[in-house]
Amino acid sequence: MLSRSHLTRHGLRSSATRAPLQGLKSTVHPQLQQRDFHPSRPNHLLPELLQLSHAAFQEIHSVSGLPWAYSIPLTAALFRASWIPIQCLIARNRKRRQLVSQPLLAWRYVYRKAAVEARGRRPATEADAEKAAQWVTQKLEERKTSLKNDLPYMEPKWEWILPLAFLPVWFLNAETIRRMSSDTRTAMAWIGGRGDTTDSPASVLIPIESGLETESLAWTSDLVSADPYMILPGVFLILSVWNARVALGKAPDPQVQKEMRRTRLGRLQLEIPHIIQLLAVVFPLSLIWQDMPSAVVLYLIGSSATMLVQRAVIKNLMGETKVIKPLNAKLAMGLKKHGEETESKSVFDNRAPI
């Protein structure tokens, strides 16, 4: 049995230990976890590229000693001229692809004729026609692989992708000229949703060029304002449409177009030229609507004119391969329909699969 002193001593000790805990419980509050959000890392690539483009314009202007009205198109021509190796590569690839396609046209006719002779006079069915089509396609692919080993070339899609690689350079230089012309309606600003570049750190890197405000053409007051007589946008419109027509070339023959419309890819290939021609007209008209500074239009004119000259020079240097008109050979199928033997339409495209 515990004594009174023992209980009193332990009771006081327990009460003494509870007192601080009760006080602590009344003062300490649970804290909620909070997450701090930091702004994303700034992109330093675009400012550096803008500075590099601005330095190129300034250097060519100072070295050549030409006014801005002439040094801007000269800079555009030099940038476009740096893309000549890519254009030569595309032209050589197209020439090789056309050289390979010519034997395939002849071999396709031979394989079709062999398929018809193998059937003989026996009436053909849909299954026979499909089997013959697969056999001809397989033989053409084997022949195509053999020809590509002797004369390698890239797929046709790269002839569309490689020219688009110059668009970032063209776009960046146009951005630089707009900032030098004190035009705050740059494309970068509209993409960011601001519509103005006064609060953009990148706009501080490209100072306004005072020479564009003092120099002018014969019919303009300066180079930072729009052309009042629309002469420069009109010249760019003509060059843009001309470039589109030269790049697209002649339209396929009506018989080839008829065969191409049978497939979805063929219909797309026929619609793309119309879209390009429409953009070649709409884009210059949008410059007129936006009152684009004359300095920017001068850059676009210099780039478009150089592109026309380059295409003509490369065509003369690389030569042109004459394309043989496709044979209109058809794979006959004797199908009994209403007691008469009919000939079905060709199950192959008139063009060689290249």
C-alpha positions as CSV (number, residue, x, y, z in Angstrom):
1,M,0.0,0.0,0.0
2,L,1.4,3.3,-1.1
3,S,1.8,6.1,1.4
4,R,0.3,9.5,1.1
5,S,3.6,11.1,0.5
6,H,4.3,8.7,-2.4
7,L,1.0,9.4,-4.1
8,T,1.4,13.1,-3.5
9,R,4.8,13.1,-4.9
10,H,3.8,11.2,-8.1
11,G,0.6,13.1,-8.4
12,L,2.4,16.4,-8.3
13,R,4.9,15.1,-10.8
14,S,2.2,13.9,-13.2
15,S,0.3,17.2,-12.9
16,A,3.5,19.1,-13.4
17,T,4.2,17.2,-16.6
18,R,0.6,17.7,-17.9
19,A,0.7,21.4,-17.4
20,P,3.3,22.2,-20.0
21,L,1.6,19.8,-22.5
22,Q,-1.8,21.5,-22.0
23,G,-0.2,24.8,-22.6
24,L,1.6,23.6,-25.7
25,K,-1.6,22.1,-27.1
26,S,-3.4,25.4,-26.8
27,T,-0.7,27.4,-28.6
28,V,0.5,25.0,-31.4
29,H,-1.7,25.0,-34.5
30,P,-1.3,22.6,-37.4
31,Q,0.3,24.1,-40.5
32,L,-0.9,23.4,-44.0
33,Q,1.7,22.5,-46.6
34,Q,2.1,25.2,-49.2
35,R,3.8,24.9,-52.6
36,D,5.7,27.7,-54.0
37,F,5.4,28.3,-57.8
38,H,8.3,29.8,-59.6
39,P,8.2,31.2,-63.2
40,S,9.5,29.0,-65.9
41,R,13.0,29.4,-67.1
42,P,13.3,32.2,-69.6
43,N,14.1,31.2,-73.2
44,H,17.5,32.7,-74.1
45,L,17.6,31.2,-77.6
46,L,15.2,33.6,-79.3
47,P,16.9,36.8,-78.0
48,E,20.3,35.4,-79.1
49,L,19.0,34.6,-82.6
50,L,17.4,38.1,-82.9
51,Q,20.7,39.7,-81.9
52,L,22.5,37.6,-84.4
53,S,20.1,38.6,-87.2
54,H,20.4,42.2,-86.2
55,A,24.2,42.1,-86.3
56,A,24.0,40.6,-89.8
57,F,21.9,43.5,-91.1
58,Q,24.1,46.1,-89.4
59,E,27.3,44.5,-90.7
60,I,26.2,44.2,-94.3
61,H,24.9,47.8,-94.2
62,S,28.2,49.1,-92.8
63,V,30.5,47.0,-95.1
64,S,28.6,47.6,-98.3
65,G,28.1,51.3,-97.6
66,L,24.7,51.1,-99.3
67,P,21.5,52.9,-98.0
68,W,19.1,50.8,-96.0
69,A,16.7,50.7,-99.1
70,Y,19.4,48.6,-100.9
71,S,21.2,46.9,-98.0
72,I,18.0,45.2,-96.8
73,P,17.3,43.4,-100.1
74,L,21.0,42.6,-100.3
75,T,20.9,40.9,-96.9
76,A,17.9,39.0,-97.9
77,A,19.6,37.8,-101.1
78,L,22.7,36.7,-99.1
79,F,20.6,34.7,-96.6
80,R,18.7,33.1,-99.5
81,A,21.9,32.3,-101.4
82,S,23.2,30.3,-98.4
83,W,20.4,27.8,-99.1
84,I,21.7,27.0,-102.6
85,P,23.3,23.7,-101.5
86,I,20.0,22.5,-100.2
87,Q,18.3,23.4,-103.4
88,C,20.9,21.6,-105.4
89,L,20.4,18.5,-103.3
90,I,16.6,18.7,-104.0
91,A,17.2,19.2,-107.7
92,R,19.6,16.2,-107.9
93,N,17.2,14.0,-105.9
94,R,14.3,14.9,-108.2
95,K,16.4,14.2,-111.3
96,R,17.4,10.8,-109.9
97,R,13.9,9.9,-109.0
98,Q,12.7,10.8,-112.5
99,L,15.5,8.7,-114.0
100,V,14.4,5.7,-112.0
101,S,10.7,6.2,-112.8
102,Q,11.3,5.9,-116.6
103,P,12.3,2.2,-116.5
104,L,9.5,1.5,-114.0
105,L,7.0,2.8,-116.6
106,A,8.3,0.3,-119.1
107,W,8.5,-2.6,-116.6
108,R,4.9,-1.9,-115.5
109,Y,3.6,-2.4,-119.0
110,V,5.7,-5.6,-119.3
111,Y,4.3,-7.0,-116.1
112,R,0.8,-6.2,-117.0
113,K,1.1,-7.9,-120.3
114,A,2.6,-10.9,-118.6
115,A,-0.3,-11.1,-116.2
116,V,-2.8,-10.9,-119.1
117,E,-1.0,-13.6,-121.1
118,A,-0.8,-15.9,-118.0
119,R,-4.6,-15.8,-117.7
120,G,-5.1,-16.7,-121.3
121,R,-8.6,-16.9,-122.7
122,R,-10.1,-18.0,-119.4
123,P,-12.6,-15.5,-118.1
124,A,-11.2,-13.6,-115.1
125,T,-12.9,-13.0,-111.8
126,E,-12.5,-10.3,-109.2
127,A,-10.1,-12.6,-107.2
128,D,-8.0,-13.1,-110.3
129,A,-7.7,-9.4,-111.0
130,E,-6.8,-8.7,-107.4
131,K,-4.2,-11.4,-107.4
132,A,-2.7,-10.1,-110.7
133,A,-2.6,-6.6,-109.3
134,Q,-0.7,-7.7,-106.2
135,W,1.8,-9.7,-108.4
136,V,2.5,-6.6,-110.6
137,T,2.9,-4.3,-107.6
138,Q,5.3,-6.8,-106.0
139,K,7.4,-7.1,-109.1
140,L,7.5,-3.3,-109.5
141,E,8.7,-2.9,-105.9
142,E,11.4,-5.4,-106.4
143,R,12.5,-3.6,-109.6
144,K,12.3,-0.3,-107.8
145,T,14.6,-1.5,-105.0
146,S,17.1,-2.8,-107.5
147,L,17.2,0.5,-109.4
148,K,17.5,2.5,-106.1
149,N,20.6,0.5,-105.2
150,D,22.3,1.7,-108.4
151,L,20.9,5.2,-108.2
152,P,19.9,6.1,-104.6
153,Y,17.6,9.0,-103.9
154,M,15.4,10.3,-101.0
155,E,11.7,9.9,-100.7
156,P,9.6,12.5,-102.4
157,K,8.3,13.9,-99.1
158,W,11.8,15.3,-98.4
159,E,11.5,17.5,-101.4
160,W,8.7,19.2,-99.6
161,I,10.2,19.2,-96.1
162,L,13.7,20.5,-96.9
163,P,12.5,23.8,-98.5
164,L,10.4,24.5,-95.4
165,A,13.6,24.4,-93.3
166,F,14.4,27.9,-94.5
167,L,11.2,29.3,-93.0
168,P,12.6,29.9,-89.5
169,V,15.5,32.0,-91.0
170,W,13.1,34.0,-93.2
171,F,10.7,34.5,-90.3
172,L,13.5,35.5,-87.9
173,N,14.9,38.1,-90.3
174,A,11.4,39.6,-90.9
175,E,10.9,39.8,-87.1
176,T,14.2,41.7,-86.8
177,I,13.3,44.2,-89.5
178,R,9.9,44.9,-87.9
179,R,11.5,45.6,-84.5
180,M,14.1,47.8,-86.2
181,S,11.2,49.7,-87.8
182,S,9.6,50.4,-84.4
183,D,6.7,48.2,-85.4
184,T,5.4,46.6,-82.2
185,R,2.9,44.3,-84.0
186,T,5.5,41.6,-84.4
187,A,4.4,38.0,-84.9
188,M,6.1,36.9,-81.7
189,A,3.9,39.3,-79.8
190,W,0.7,38.1,-81.4
191,I,1.6,34.5,-80.7
192,G,2.1,35.3,-77.1
193,G,-1.3,37.0,-77.0
194,R,-0.1,40.5,-76.1
195,G,-0.3,42.3,-79.4
196,D,2.6,44.6,-78.3
197,T,6.3,44.0,-77.6
198,T,6.9,47.0,-75.3
199,D,6.9,44.6,-72.3
200,S,8.9,41.9,-74.1
201,P,12.5,41.4,-73.0
202,A,13.4,40.4,-76.5
203,S,12.2,43.7,-77.9
204,V,14.9,45.6,-75.9
205,L,17.6,43.6,-77.6
206,I,16.7,45.1,-81.1
207,P,17.0,48.9,-80.9
208,I,15.1,51.1,-83.3
209,E,17.2,52.0,-86.3
210,S,17.1,55.7,-86.8
211,G,18.4,55.4,-90.4
212,L,15.1,53.8,-91.4
213,E,13.3,57.0,-90.3
214,T,15.6,59.4,-92.2
215,E,16.1,57.4,-95.5
216,S,13.4,56.9,-98.0
217,L,12.6,55.9,-101.6
218,A,11.5,58.3,-104.4
219,W,7.8,57.9,-103.6
220,T,7.9,57.3,-99.8
221,S,8.7,59.7,-96.9
222,D,10.6,57.0,-94.9
223,L,11.1,53.3,-94.5
224,V,9.2,52.8,-91.3
225,S,5.8,53.7,-92.7
226,A,3.7,51.8,-95.3
227,D,4.0,52.5,-99.0
228,P,1.3,55.1,-99.8
229,Y,1.1,54.0,-103.4
230,M,1.2,50.3,-102.8
231,I,4.0,49.9,-105.2
232,L,6.2,47.7,-103.0
233,P,3.3,45.3,-101.9
234,G,2.3,45.1,-105.6
235,V,5.8,44.0,-106.6
236,F,5.9,41.5,-103.8
237,L,2.5,40.1,-104.9
238,I,3.8,39.6,-108.5
239,L,7.0,37.9,-107.3
240,S,5.0,35.7,-104.8
241,V,2.6,34.4,-107.5
242,W,5.5,33.9,-109.9
243,N,7.4,31.9,-107.4
244,A,4.4,29.7,-106.7
245,R,3.9,28.9,-110.4
246,V,7.6,28.1,-111.0
247,A,7.8,25.9,-107.9
248,L,4.7,23.9,-108.7
249,G,5.5,23.5,-112.4
250,K,3.1,22.2,-115.0
251,A,-0.1,20.5,-114.0
252,P,-0.3,16.7,-114.7
253,D,-2.0,15.4,-117.8
254,P,-5.8,15.0,-117.6
255,Q,-5.4,11.2,-117.7
256,V,-2.9,11.3,-114.9
257,Q,-5.2,13.6,-112.8
258,K,-8.1,11.2,-113.4
259,E,-6.1,8.3,-112.1
260,M,-4.8,10.4,-109.1
261,R,-8.3,11.2,-108.0
262,R,-9.1,7.6,-107.3
263,T,-7.0,7.7,-104.1
264,R,-7.0,10.0,-101.1
265,L,-3.3,10.7,-101.4
266,G,-3.7,11.5,-105.1
267,R,-6.5,14.0,-104.4
268,L,-4.4,15.6,-101.7
269,Q,-1.5,16.0,-104.1
270,L,-3.8,17.7,-106.6
271,E,-5.2,20.1,-103.9
272,I,-1.9,21.2,-102.4
273,P,-0.9,23.3,-105.5
274,H,-4.2,25.2,-105.3
275,I,-3.6,25.9,-101.6
276,I,-0.1,27.2,-102.3
277,Q,-1.3,29.5,-105.0
278,L,-4.0,30.9,-102.8
279,L,-1.5,31.6,-100.0
280,A,0.8,33.3,-102.6
281,V,-2.0,35.8,-103.2
282,V,-3.5,36.2,-99.7
283,F,-0.2,36.8,-97.9
284,P,0.8,39.9,-99.9
285,L,-2.7,41.3,-99.6
286,S,-2.5,40.9,-95.8
287,L,0.6,43.1,-95.8
288,I,-1.4,45.8,-97.5
289,W,-4.2,45.4,-94.9
290,Q,-1.7,45.6,-92.0
291,D,0.1,48.7,-93.3
292,M,3.4,46.9,-93.2
293,P,6.6,49.1,-93.0
294,S,8.3,49.5,-96.3
295,A,11.6,48.1,-94.8
296,V,9.9,44.7,-94.2
297,V,8.4,44.6,-97.7
298,L,11.9,45.4,-99.1
299,Y,13.2,42.3,-97.3
300,L,10.4,40.1,-98.7
301,I,11.0,41.4,-102.2
302,G,14.7,40.7,-102.0
303,S,14.1,37.2,-100.8
304,S,11.5,36.4,-103.4
305,A,13.5,37.8,-106.3
306,T,16.6,35.8,-105.3
307,M,14.5,32.7,-105.1
308,L,13.4,33.1,-108.7
309,V,17.0,33.7,-109.9
310,Q,18.2,30.6,-108.0
311,R,15.6,28.3,-109.5
312,A,16.5,29.4,-113.0
313,V,20.3,29.0,-112.4
314,I,19.9,25.6,-110.8
315,K,17.6,24.4,-113.6
316,N,20.2,25.3,-116.1
317,L,23.1,23.7,-114.2
318,M,21.3,20.5,-113.2
319,G,19.4,20.1,-116.4
320,E,15.9,18.7,-116.8
321,T,14.8,15.1,-117.3
322,K,12.1,14.6,-119.9
323,V,9.3,12.6,-118.5
324,I,7.9,10.0,-120.8
325,K,4.1,10.1,-121.0
326,P,2.7,7.1,-119.2
327,L,1.3,4.2,-121.2
328,N,-2.4,3.7,-121.0
329,A,-2.2,0.0,-120.8
330,K,-5.0,-1.7,-118.9
331,L,-5.3,-5.1,-117.4
332,A,-8.2,-6.7,-119.1
333,M,-10.7,-8.8,-117.1
334,G,-13.4,-10.8,-118.8
335,L,-16.3,-10.4,-116.5
336,K,-19.7,-11.9,-117.4
337,K,-22.3,-9.3,-116.9
338,H,-25.7,-9.6,-118.5
339,G,-24.3,-12.2,-120.9
340,E,-21.6,-9.8,-122.2
341,E,-17.9,-9.8,-121.6
342,T,-16.8,-6.4,-120.3
343,E,-13.4,-4.9,-119.7
344,S,-13.0,-3.5,-116.2
345,K,-11.1,-0.3,-115.4
346,S,-7.4,-0.5,-114.7
347,V,-6.6,-1.4,-111.1
348,F,-3.3,0.4,-111.3
349,D,-2.3,4.0,-111.3
350,N,-0.9,5.2,-114.6
351,R,2.1,6.6,-112.8
352,A,5.0,4.4,-111.7
353,P,5.0,4.0,-107.9
354,I,8.0,6.2,-107.0
